[in-house]
Structures are given as C-alpha cells and as structure tokens.
Amino acid sequence: MAKNTSLYFRIVEGRSLPAKDVSGTSDPYCIVKVDNEVVARTATVWKNLNPFWGEEYTLHLPTGFHSLSFYVMDEDTIGHDDVIGKILLSKDAIGAQAKGLDNWLNLTRVDPDEEVQGEIHLGLELLRDAKRIGLRCHFIEARDLAPRDISGTSDPFARILFNNHSAETSIIKKTRYPHWSETLELELETWELTEGGSVTVEVWDWDMVGKNDFLGKVEIPFACLHKTPLLQGWFRLLPLGNHEDDAGGKLGALRLKVRLVEDRILPSMYYQPLIDLLVESVISPAEVEDSSPLTMLEEVTTVESRQDVAMTLVKIYLGQGLVVPFLDYLSTREVNHTSDPNTLFRSNSLASKAMEQFMKAVGMLYLHEVLKPIINRIFEEKKYIELDPCKIDLNKTRRISFKGATSEAEVRESSVEMLQGYLSSIVESIVGSVTQCPPVMRVAFKQLHKRVEEQFPEPENEDVKYLAISGFFFLRFFAPAILTPKLFHLRDQHADTRTSRTLLLLAKAVQSVGNLGLQLGHGKELWMEPLHPIILCSVASVKDFLDKLIDIDQDSVSEVPQRAVFLPSVTVKEGYLQKHKAEGPQLLSRFAFKKRYFWLSSETLSYAKTLDPWQVRSSIPIQCVCVVERVDENAFQQQHVMQVVAQDNDGQMHTIYIQCKNVNELNQWLSAIRKASIYNERMLPSFHPGAYRSGKWTCCLQANRTTLGCSRSHSAVTLGDWSDPLDPDAETQTIYKQLLQGRDKLRKQYLEAETTPEEEKRLNSGLLSDGADSSGQLLKHRQTAAARLLGVVLDLEQAHATFQQREREEGGSLILTP
C-alpha cells in the first residue's frame, strides 16, 4: 500500500518582533525547513516589526517527515543575517489537529545543540558467551550531518556510551557524510546485563581550538538488545533534549496555518468502481437530479474543503477526458436552479469552485503569456499612483516641475494617465489572446454560454451570457493574478507597498471590465471615475473577444485520458540559470558556471546561450533523468546549486550542475523537473550531494567515481501547484475520504428519509420525468442511487482495513501492485 503525504502551510504574519537594526526596526523574512531541507523562503518585509507575508505552500512527501520548522531572520546587507527565533512543530503535533493548526505561536530561541540533522548507519550487538560479555558497535557511516565549520562541512567522530564505558571512532575531516567502517567493543560485567538504561551513540564535530560541537545522538534502550541481540539500520540523530521556552513572548510570534494530510493509496483496481460512478454522473445523468453521486458529494462537502474537492474532481475528469462534460453538468445544474440572473455563480458552490480550479489547471501558462510582460513592467517602473484623495501622500512623489512642490491635482492627473496606459495594455493583451487560450477552456466556456442563453433567453438578459463567462475569466482569473502576482507565479517576490497599490487599482478596474461596466458609478469609490471612460470603451471589444473565444468546433478538441495537464510541446518552466558540466577541465568555481537559458517541457530539459531562435539548443530527454537533487554549498563554494543526473543510451551517467538565483527558484526548478520525470523507471535511490573533484567526492570523500550515492534521493518531493501531474488513485482517495466523512449524513438523508413536500410539489407539477411519476418511485430511485454510492464507499473502507491488517502482521510498509 503506497503512502501519500501532503503538508500545507501558510505563513500569515508576525507580530512584536524584536528590533535588530540600529534604526529600531528589523527586516524580517522566514525560512521554512522540513526536517533539515530548506523548502521555502518568504519575501523580506523591510523595516517592520509586525510583517505580513500571506505566503502559502503545499509540499508532497513520499516517505513522510519528522518536523516542520520556521526560522524568522533579519536580513542584513552587510554580514550574516541575524536569527530572531524559530518555531518547531513535530509531525505528531501537526497530525493531532484534525482540521489543521491555525494559531499564533511564540518564537523560541535557537540553541545550536538543538539544531541537529542527519542519520547514522550502525549495527549494535550484545555479545554473551562463556569467554566474555560485551557490547559491539559497528559504525558504518553517517549522512547529512549539520555543517559546524566555516567551510560548510564538519569533522565528525562518533562515540558509544553505556554506564561508565565509552569508546570513540576516528575523526573524518571535512565531510558531512563520513564513512568510518569501524567496530568498537565495550567489555561489560555480568551484573550489567540486568541494568536498565540506554545505550547512547553520539556524533560530534571535532575542533582543534575550543570545545567540540554536538551533532546529534541516538538512544537505544538496553532492554531492546535482550529481545534482538543484533540491531542494524539507519537511525535519526536527535538533539540533546533541552526544554525550549518561548522566552515569554519577548521574541515575538508568528501566525501560522498548517495542515497535514496522510493517505494510504490502494491499487488502482479498488478505486475503479468509484471512478465509474463519477463518470456515469456526467455521461449518463440521472433522471432524478439529486440522486447523482456528484450531487451527493456536494451535499457532504464542507465550505472549508470545497476548493480542494473541486480541484480533485477537475483532475479526475481531466484524466478521464471528461472535464468539459463535468463542468457542463455542474453549470447546468446551477443555472437551472437560479431564478435571478444577477446571482448566477455568485456563491462558492461546487460549480463555481470547479470552474475556478479548472482555469488554474489548464490556463496558467496562458495567463503567464498574457500578463507577465505587463506585470514585469509595473514592477520595474515602480510608479507612485494614487486616485483616492484621502490617501495621496505628496512626500512619496517626485517633483514634476521646477515651479515647486507637486500638488494633489498633479499627482491625480499623473496617476490617471499611467493607470490608463497600464489598463489599456492589459485589456489589449487579453482581447487579443483568442488563439492563445487553451482549446479545452474555450469549449468549456462555449457550453457555459449555451446553458445560460437557454435559461435566460429574454432580451433584457442579453448580457447575462457574457457576464457568466467574464465573471470567471476576468473576476476569478485575471483580476486575482493582477492583485497578487506571486501567488500565480508571475513574480518571485511580493510587490512593495507602492507597486501593490497600483496593482490593487488595476485589479479593481479589470473587475469593472469583467462586469461590462454595468456597476460603474454605483459604488462608494467615486474617485475611480477617471477610469470609467476607458472601461466603458472596452466593453464592446470584450464582448467581441468573448464571441470569438467560444467560436470553436467542439469536436475538434480531443479529450483523451492523459497523465499530465500539458501537451509535450508546452514549456512548463523557463528562464536564465547558471550551468556547469561535470565533465571537462576543472575550472575555478567562479569560472565554472556559465549563463544559459533553460526550457523545461514534459519531454526535454534544454538550454542555449541566449533566447535567440537561431541558437543551437542542447537537450536532455526527460525519460533519461535519473535524479534531480540539490548540491552541498562546499562542493563549489556556491549557494543554490542543483544537479541533474541522466543516463545515455550506453548506460553512462552524465551530470550537469545548475545554479539558481535563490532558494525559492531552486525549489521551483527541482519540483518542476521532478514532476516531469516522476514516472521514470530508472530513478536512483541515492545520490552524491557533492561533486567529484581532485579524485574524490567532496561529500563522502570516496575515491571511486561510480560508488553508490551517500544520501537518499528525494525524487518524489515536490511543491504542490497547478502544474502537478495527474494521479487518479490519489485523487480518487481524496473523494473517497470526503464521502466517508459524510456517510452518516447521506444514509440519513437518502436511505432513512421519505419524500419531502417540496419534492411532492415538483413531482405533481411535472418537473420530474415520467420515469419517476410517483413519490414511491422517486424515493426508490434515490435510495437505489445512494445505496450504490455507499456500497462503493464501504468496499473501499474494507479494502483499507484489510491492507492495514496485513501491514501490521508483516510489521512494516506493504507495497502493493494491482
């Protein structure tokens, strides 16, 4: 049974942080670690002791984790950044919160002896024979130890202790991946066999000057050796165990949202009955509307989980090639239940959320193509723009003329001119993007247009069919991306205060464009009036754009089952990076990396000297990728370096090293390449986090270039976002869990209920089909449908129980294949 772990966390804000700068403020940012891996770095909020970040991440982990830690740092332009404090959350603490953690947590001090990481590989054996009694420890190796020296490495040695006995290994210099291969023995007295206590193994960093640095410890109860005389394996290193306090809140606090989802995924054949029911819902809709599995699913979906359920369903139907019929089913149901066209799709119903998540799943690259040049321009120009007279700050403006200080009228006039320019560029880019819009998105909008037109054919509702599409397209897709570009991966950092205000004003204007200018003049923000003419002028072009958008032959769009959202030719990620090949002359670190432009698709990772089309590209087939991992800093004395190891047709391994600008870009590229190669059959289980230089690996100091890697690979660790590959089993497991939670509600509502007076009224008025012409038939129809769905849920529950029982009997994780 495969395990699937997803960790969601949102760093909301901080409060009452201590001042670290002479100015009496700090420049805080957060570093997030899962175990010892840095997985995210927030933007820096300059000169602020109560920063707001609002950054969120989802991390997919194949084998779980132990702890999640948040470090708050103060950025310094000169010297090292200061550590303000940290918050450490264990996996158990996170998992104990069924609905997730959402709270203010005080920062604690950072104790170097508690900052341990890594694992040690050892064998421990209790010797008992006629000649001697002893304790034998075979120190094999360790990996991923904390760097304690300025070089970014350590000089580790290990020690075993029991009662008053101890012994130490030799010291391995300049490595975080030591290979000892040493056996040490402690001679024990007979009476010590009955002693309790623990055998302790400690790892230390040797220092020539000053005291040695603690790297971690392992404690094994002596009683375990009586039951199992030989213990061997990898053991996680633990801190000394000092009790941390929150310093009485003196270090400030973070507001965090953290949620852990752990699933055990069954083989595909067990999910097929539920898939069949979901498919049946859209290709053969039930005559009695509320007996559809999708209808029942919506009824047991909470407001908090609706977005996740909507995204999961979108992915399931994308994989089945039925995403358009699925969206059409939900839209038709909502349209038919809406009497007032002004309220159409205004709620957070499953139909609204599904369309919203569908646009993100298939349209993000399109959105980037349309908006990114304009967003980049706004960020680069950093203009001071303000229309609200109450918020104009003349101190933030540059002098426009030599006649004196800038007046409010001049600021307003300048702001209107710049906003009109930006807004015109945005509207022109959108209305000119018909051919760039993904065909499946256009077909979905065509179906939506048709359903709305059928429900509201009256002349006075002429605009409703346009508003239904533009409500999703402009208000729920483009406007949010303009407002917060970082959340849509349009920018690596959040906007500063000035740029953020410009984006907010533009997002408001784009919303008005999406509303076809129908609400202009009715709001409280009358100071937006100077933009009304350009908004009203764009209405005709927007309608023309929407007409062209849905002018597509539905049959020409082939929807076939697919394992990824993207076509092979689509570039998933691109940008300038620094590249270094492992082969060839060993240049000095500062000359080893060359600037190259990289493109990633689901088929190749390619690069060239520039973006010019005539430049010859070098390519690595994605199917040949064996490992994608980060590289230790000491390998090249460079930060944010990753490696891509690929195998050629002759079985030879080739490595290229790629340097990114920052840790977020590094994690994004790692995640993107791992997603593209996640189904490769020849992924390596281990890798070398160092480089092979001067006849040895810089990580483990082994001389053999082809020796097995000294650290576990993380090929399935990815950041969750719109580019996640489709995984039908994991997605169907999510739907099963939602139905399982609502099982009692469904049973009570459908199997134990009688026909309601409202249904009797609908029945008598002819709203139900001839096949359900009596309350008895209606009730039977609903009960049959509910019984089928609940039967599938019960079968899945029993399958989970069976496999978990077998896991317990076999004493470990059970890997199953269909």
Disulfide bonds with the S-S distance in Angstrom:
none
